[in-house]
Amino acid sequence: MKSYICDVCGYVYDPAVGDEDNGINPGTSFEELPEDWVCPLCGVGKDLISPVE
């Protein structure tokens, strides 16, 4: 699964780790995140988070 990086603050969402502080279990792909999920560091939406090249 591909990692994604926040265009604003640089937070990297790693699907192998998930975002357990916000109820996202390890193994959850970026595409499976709820539409209302936001960057846990700066609060921007999924539209400002890009695939890591």
C-alpha positions as CSV (number, residue, x, y, z in Angstrom):
1,M,0.0,0.0,0.0
2,K,1.2,3.5,-0.9
3,S,2.0,6.2,1.7
4,Y,0.6,9.7,1.4
5,I,2.0,13.0,2.5
6,C,0.3,16.2,3.7
7,D,1.0,19.0,1.3
8,V,0.7,21.6,4.2
9,C,2.7,20.1,7.1
10,G,4.5,17.1,5.8
11,Y,2.7,14.4,7.9
12,V,3.0,11.0,6.2
13,Y,0.1,8.7,6.4
14,D,1.5,5.1,6.4
15,P,-1.2,2.5,5.8
16,A,0.9,-0.1,7.6
17,V,0.7,2.1,10.8
18,G,-2.7,3.6,10.3
19,D,-3.8,6.5,12.6
20,E,-4.9,4.8,15.8
21,D,-5.3,8.0,17.7
22,N,-8.2,8.8,15.3
23,G,-9.6,5.2,15.1
24,I,-7.9,4.2,11.9
25,N,-6.5,0.7,12.3
26,P,-3.1,-0.4,10.8
27,G,-3.7,-1.9,7.3
28,T,-6.2,0.8,6.2
29,S,-5.4,2.2,2.8
30,F,-5.7,5.9,2.1
31,E,-8.6,5.2,-0.2
32,E,-10.5,3.4,2.7
33,L,-10.2,6.4,5.0
34,P,-13.5,8.1,5.8
35,E,-14.2,11.2,3.7
36,D,-14.2,13.4,6.8
37,W,-10.7,12.2,7.9
38,V,-8.2,15.1,8.3
39,C,-4.5,15.3,8.8
40,P,-3.9,14.6,12.5
41,L,-1.2,17.3,12.7
42,C,-2.7,20.3,10.9
43,G,-6.3,19.4,10.2
44,V,-6.5,19.7,6.4
45,G,-8.7,17.4,4.4
46,K,-7.8,14.5,2.2
47,D,-7.8,16.8,-0.9
48,L,-4.5,18.3,0.4
49,I,-2.8,15.0,0.9
50,S,-0.8,13.5,-2.0
51,P,0.8,10.1,-2.8
52,V,4.4,9.8,-1.9
53,E,6.4,9.5,-5.1
